[in-house]
C-alpha cells in the first residue's frame, strides 16, 4: 500500500492543456483557486527526452506551491502512481470553461 497519495491534475494554461502529478492538492484560502504542492516528475533514467515533460519541468522548476484558478481545472484524479506529465494544445471541442455568474445586485427602489 502506498503511503502518500498521488494526484493527476489536468488544467488549461494559455491555450495549452497541462497534465501534472502532485503529492498534495487542496482548496486555497484564496477564493477560487486550487493549490498544488510537491510536483512529481519522472526519473531521468530514459535515453529519450520528452519535450513536453522538459517544458513542464522548467515551467515549475523552483515552484513550491502553485495556485490554479478553479475554472481552469478540467479534472483531478487520485492515481496509484505517477505517470508522464504532458502538455498538449487546447483544441476547441467538448471542453469549455465553466460559466461564471455575476454577483447578486440589490434591487433598485
N, C-alpha and C positions, 0 to 999 in steps of 0.2 A: 504494500500500500504506500502511496506517495504521501510524504509529509506536507509539502507545500502545493497548493492548487496552482494550476496554470490556466491563464485566460487568453483566449484568442479574441482580439478586438479588431473589428473591421470598421473603418470610418473614412469619410471623404475629406480630402485636404487639397484645395486649389485644383479642382478638376482631375484629381487622381484619387484612387482608392488605395488606402494603406491597410495592410493586414499585418498586425504585430502581435507578439506574445509578451505577456507580463505576469509577474507573480502577484501583484496587488492592483486592484481597481476598486474604486468606491465613489459614491456621490460626494461632490466637493461642497465645501462651505460657501464657495462662490456660486450663486444661484445659476442654474442652467448648465453646469459643467460636470464632467466625469473626470476624476483624477486617475492617472495611470502611473504606477511606480514599478521599479525594478524590471526594466525591459529585458527580455530574454532573446538572445541571438544564438544561432547555431555555432558549433565549433569550427575552427578553420582547418580541419583535417582533410578537406577536399582539395583536389587539384583544380577543379573548375570553380571559377568565381562567378557568382550570380550578380549581375549589375544592380538589380533592384534591391537585393539584400545589402550590397555595399552602400547604395544610396540611403537606405534607412539607417544603417549603422552610422554613417556620417551625419545624417539629419538629427539623430538622437544621441550622438556622442556627447558625453558630459552632462546629459539631462538627468536630473534627479527625479523630477516629477513633471508630468505633462498634463495640462488642462485641456480637455477636448469638449467643445460645445455639444450638448445633448442632441441637437438637431443634425449634427454631422455623423453621429453614430448610426451605423447600419445594423450591426449585430455584435453581441458579446456572448461567447461560449466558454464554458469551463471544459477544458480538454484534459486527456490523460497525460499527454506530454507535448512539449513544444514542437512546432514544425518549422517550415521555411517561411520567413517573412516575405511579403510580396508588395510590389507597387504596380498598379495597373491603371490604365486610362479609364476615367469615369465616362461611360457612354450613356447617352440618353436611353431610356427604356423603362423598365419596371421599377427602378429605384428612384425615389424622389424625396426631397426634403419634407419633413413633417410641417404642415402649415401652422404658423403661429397666429394666435388670436390677439386682437388688441385688448388692452386692459379695459375693464368696465368704466364707463363715464357716468357722471352724475346727471340725472335728468334736469333739464332747464325748466325753471318756473315760469 
